[in-house]
Amino acid sequence: MAALPTDRLGFLLSFRGELTGARIRAALGVAGLHPRHAMTLMRLAPAAMSQRDLAAAMEVDPSQLVAILNELEADGLAERRRDPADRRRHIVEITDAGAAVLERVDAAVSAAEREIFGDLTEAEQALLRSLLDRIVVDAADHVCGE
């Protein structure tokens, strides 16, 4: 007898992931951001960094990052500038407008996460995070269509 989809971890994770992704995308809608834009701003919030380091931290191809940064710059949420110490390098930083948008996004995502994970204790959330970190998925095998 074939296993039910809910008996297969891959199907269960995929289904729950799609629902969770939809809820997070709805939360990001408060600022009109796509997940990739929000993730970029979150990476930049603590400190400016080189475009190369940002691509590595986000695990995206540098050409994909260029497209993301072009959109963020067009909206005034991030900016690139040449590194004065090495003119071949670009430094990327979040703007004041980007930081303000990120505050709204953070509040909306926090509310969505409370809704999604509200039945889990903090210990269970930490366990879930550590288990998800151990799942073997190579970002290079997946092209983000968002």
Helices and strands as residue ranges (DSSP letters): G 5-7, H 9-28, G 29-31, H 35-44, E 49-50, H 51-58, H 62-74, E 78-83, E 86-94, H 96-117, H 122-133, G 139-141
